[in-house]
Amino acid sequence: MEAFKNKVWLSTPTYHQEEFQYIAKAIETNWKSTVGENIDEIERRLCEITGCRYAVAVINGTSALHLAVIEAGIGKGDYVLCSDMTFCATVNPVIYEGGIPVFIDSEYETWNMDPKGLEKAFERYPQAKAVICANLYGTPAKLDEIRAICDRHGAVLIEDAAESLGATYMGRQTGSFGMYNIVSFNGNKIITGSTGGCFLTDDEATARHARKLSTQAKEPTPWYQHEEIGYNYRISNIIAGIVRGQLPYLDEHIRQKKAVYTRYKEALAELPLTMNPHSSTSQPNYWMSCILIDKAAMCPQNRKDKTVSYHKETGKTCPTEIFERLGQMNIESRPIWKPLHMQPVYADYPVVTAEDGVSVCEDIFERGLCLPSDNKMDAAAQDTVIEIVKDCFD
């Protein structure tokens, strides 16, 4: 088997013709900065897609999360209950504002925040002011249960839908379940501007304030008047043009991603592994296709902070072997998000699991792997991935 000359990527942008037209118009009309038709249009479309009443387009998902944390009133010493298995951007804004993150373990049904763990966390930290729940790999969390728990405890729900634009839960679009919500247009997301993100809410005053903060908190005066700290977070009209050109293709991208996921699931069905799951009440956007190797089929694997090793056994494998074998063929894959409580930078913060001493996140990290999920991946490339995964179990 010969390695691919052109790398098979995990997930890359899919461009159409409209993006270039909107960029060109922004340049021709000289609307290149943080105001313009493209920005207005993506805010309008995101409200249509998610069902939220107001949208504030910003430079990335992290800045949108930071605005959400600020609008939730998080300050020094405030507890915020956060998804444990996610990218660091989900929780970093809490640290920016001096808050204290408490990491909540996942459940196996969706790999997302466990409502039982969340309820347990509120018992330990009844003063918690907010919950940040991420929808992992495009799969909705148990958002109705999580929202109900937040309501009972008077906490603000911030839904991190960075990875799940277009996914639905109980027929409702993700990015609409929280008091404040965010989406991302990072380069590998299902809709991308190369960068970009959006803050979403149903509250007009909050949206107006978030928009003000995103433009350095300028007061409405002819001169530059500042009465609170602001940020340079507003998206440019050029980046917004890329997002604008992509948004009409959201459903098409989801169909393509689902086809990749389904093909993996069918081809790998007889192996001792499962694909990343979703509940019967949700429809993911299938942004990322992942596998979880059965415990009995795992060969010994030893992960440390920066190194990993494994001992091959006949009929068994581990994510490290598959990752390395794919890499040898010039195919990109990626380990599952390392739980945040395992990251050295967050080691001193609390973590809550539904069952004491049992971390679902750690188990999924140990046994899981993200396979190439690009919606432009051809059948030959995917067949090679499938063949390599099968060979690793020999």
N, C-alpha and C positions, 0 to 999 in steps of 0.2 A: 504494500500500500504506500503510495507516494504522497508526501505532504502537499497541501494546496499552495500554489504559487501566490495567490491572492488570499489574504487572511480571511477566515470565516469569523465574523465578529459576533459578539453577544447580542447587541442591539444598536442599530445605527439610525440616523435620521432618514426619512423617506420624503423626498421633495417632489413637488409638482410644478406646474408652470406659473400658477397664480402668485407664489411667493415672490418671484422675480419681478412680476408686474407691480406688486404693491411696494416693493423696495424701490424700484425705479421711480414710481410716482412720488414717493417720499423725498427722493433726492431731487427730482425735477422741480417739485414745488417748494423745495427748501424746508420742508417740515421734517427735520432730522433728529430733533431733540426729544424732549419728554412731553410734547403735545402733538396732536395730529389725528387724522381720520383713522389710521390703523389702530391706534390705541383705543379710541372711542368704539370702534367696531368690535375688537376682541372682547372688550368689557361687556358690550351688548350681547354678543354671542355666548359668552360664558354664563351670563344670567339665563339666557334661553336654555342652554344645555343642562345646567345644574338645577335650575329652578330658584336660585337665590335672587334676591331683589337688587343687590348692589355688588359691584365688582371693582376692585382697584388693582390694576395691572402694575407689576413691579419687576425688578431686574432678575429675581430668581425666587424659588420656593422658600429658601431660608429667610429672605427678607420678609416675605409674606408671613411666615411663622413668627418672626420677630414682632411684626406689627400686631399679630393676633395675641401674643403674650403681653404686649404693652396694653392693648385694649382690654384684656382680661384683668388688668390691674395687678399683675404679678410684680412684686418688688422683693427687696432684701428679706430673706428668711421665710418667704412663702413656699409652701409645699405644692408641687405639681406632680400628679400621677401620670407617668409616661409609658408608652410602649417600650418594651425592652429589646425586642428584635426589630431593628430598623436602622436606618442610616443616622449618623451623629447629628445631622442637621435638624432632626425632629426635636432634639432636646437642647442643643446648644443655645437657642434664644432664651431658655429658662436661666441658663448660667449667665448670659449677658446681663440679665436684669437682677441678678443676685438671688434668684430663687433656688430652691432645693428640689431636684428631681428625685422621684421615687419610681423605680423601675418595676413594671408589672409584667409578669410572665405571660406567655402565650398559651393557647389551647390548640389541640391537634386538629380540630375540625376546619379551621381556617388559617392556622398559624399566627393569628392575630391576638391582641390583648384579650386575656381571659376575664370575662365578667365576674367569675368567682374570685379570682385574684384581686380584681378591682374592689369588690365589696369588702374583702378582707383588708385591703389597704386603707379604706375609709375607716374601718374599725380601729386601725392603728394610728391613722393620721386624719382624725375627723375635721381638722382645721384646713385640710387641703382645699385650695381655692379653684383649681382647674385640673382638667384631664386632657392630655394630648394623645389621641389614638390614631395610629398610622394604619393604612390599608396596605398590607404587605404584598408586593409583586402584582398589584392590580386586583387583589381579591378583597372584597369588603369584609370588615370585621363584623361582629354581632352588634351592629350599631343600635338596634332598638333596645337591647338589654343595657348596653353601655350608656345610652342617653337616659334611660329610665333611672339608672343608678345615680348619674350625675344630678338629675332633677331632684331625687330624694335627698341628696346631700347638699343641695344648693351650690353645686360646683359648675363652672363654665366648661362646656365641652368644646375643644378645638379639634376638628377633624383634619388630619393630615392626609389629604387625598392626592399627594404629589405623584403617586404611582398609579392611581386608579381612575383617572379621568375617563368618563364614558361607562364605567361599571355601575351596576345598579344593585340595590338591596331592597327587597320587598317592593320592587317596581319603582323605586325612587333613586335618583342619581346620587352617587357619592359626591362629597363636596358640598352637601346641603344639610347634613345631620347636626352639625355643631352650631353653637351660637356664632362661632367664627370658623371658617374653613379655608383651606389653601389647596392650590394645584401647582404643579411644576411643569415647565417647558424646557427642562434640561436636555442636553444633546441626545440622550439615549431614551427619552420618554416617548410615549406613543404619539404625542403631538409635541413638536419641538420648535423653538425659535433659536436654537443653539444655546440659549439661556432664556430666562424669563420665568415668571410665575404670577400668581394672582391671589389676592385676599378677597374672600367672599363672605357676605353677611346679609341678613334681612333687615338690619337696623340702619336707617339712613344717617343718623347722627354719628354712629360709629364709622361708617364708610367715609363720611365727610372728614372726620378727624384722621382716619388712617391715611387718606389721600393727602391731607395736609402734612402729616409726619413724613410721608414718602418724598416730599419735595422740600425738605429742610425746614419744615414748620414755619413757612413764611406767612405772616399775617396779611390780610387784604388791605394793604396800604400802598401808595405809589413808591415808597422807599422800602428798603429791606428791614422789616420789623420782625423780631423773633422773641417770643415770650415763653417758649418751651424748646427742649432739645428735639431736633428733627434729624432726618437721615436722607441721604442721596439714593433713594430706593426706586424711583420711578423708572419704568421701562422706556426705552427709546422708541420713536415712531418707526425706525428701520427694523429693529428686532420684532416689534409688533406686527410689521408687514409679513414677516416669515410665519409667525403664528397665525395671522389672519388667513394666509394662503393655505395653511394646513388644516384648519378647523373643519372645513367642509368634508374632509376625508376621514374624520374620526371613525365613523362606522365602518368604512372600508378597511382601515388599519386594524380595527378590532376583529373583523372577519378573518383577515390574513393571519393575525396573531393566534386566533382560535384554531385555525387550520394547522399551524405549526404544533400547537399544544396537542391537538387531537391525534395528529400523526405520530407524535412521540408516544402518547398514551396507548394507542393501538399496537404499535410496533414493539413496545417494551412490556406489554401486558403479562407475558409469561415469566418475566424476571421477578426476583424477590425484591421489588421496590414499588413505590407508589409515586404518583405525580402530586404536585402541590394541590391541595384540595380546596373546595369551596362549598358553602352550605347550599341546600336545595332552594333557599329563599333568595339567593343572590346570583347575579350574572357578572363574572369578572370581565376585565378588559383583556385578560390573558397576556399582559405585558411581558411577563417572564415565565418560561416553562422550566420547572424545577423537579428534581427527583429526590426521594427520601429512601435510602437503602434500608431494607428490613434489618432489625438488630441481629437476627440469626445469620444473616448473610454478610455481616461486617467482618473484615479481617482487622487485626489489631492496628490501631492508628494512634499516634501520640502527637497531639498538637500543643505547642508552646506559644508564647506571645508572637514570635517572629519566625519560628521554624516548625516543620512538621515531618514526621517519618511514619512509615507503615511497614508491616511484615506481611508479605503476600502469602495467602493460603489458597489451596485449590478449591474452586467453587465459590470463593468469596472475594469481595473487593471493598473499596472504601472511596470516599470522594477524592482523596488525594491521588490515588492511582488513576482514576478516570480523568481528573484534571490534568495530570501530567501526560497521559496518553493522548488526550486531545491536543494539548500544547505541542506535542511532537509533530502533529499533523498540521500545525499552524491554524488551529481552531481555538477560539477564545471561549472559555467557560469561567465561572466564578463561584467561589464558596458562598454559602448562605450568609446573610448578614451576621457578623459576630455579635452576640448579645451585648448591649451597652454596659451591663453590669460587669462584664468580663474585660472591658477596655480599661487600661491602666489610668487614663485620665478621669474615669468615673468610679474608680474602685472604692472610694470612701462614701458613696451614696447608697441609700437603702434599696433593697430589692424584695419584692413580695411575690411568693408563689402560692397557688391555690392549695397545694399540698406541701407541707413543710419538708424541706430538704430535697424536693424533686423539681428540677428545672426543665420544663418542656423546651424552652429556648436553647438551652445548652445541648439537649439531645438532638434537636433539629439541626443545629449548627454542626454537630459532630457527624451526622449521617446524611446531610443534604448537599446538593450542588445545583447551581443554575446552569442549564444547558443553553447553547446558542438559540436565541429566540427572535432573530431578525426577521421581519415580515417579508424581506426580499430574498431570504435564503432559498436557494434552489433545491430541488429534490435530491440531487446528487450529494450535495453537502450534508443535508439532513440524514440521508442514508448512511453516510460515512460516520456521522456522530452515533447513530443507532448501532452500527456494526461495532464500533469501538466500545460502547457501553456493554454490549453483549459479550464481546471478547474478554472484557475485564472480569467477568464472572466465571471464566473457564479455569 
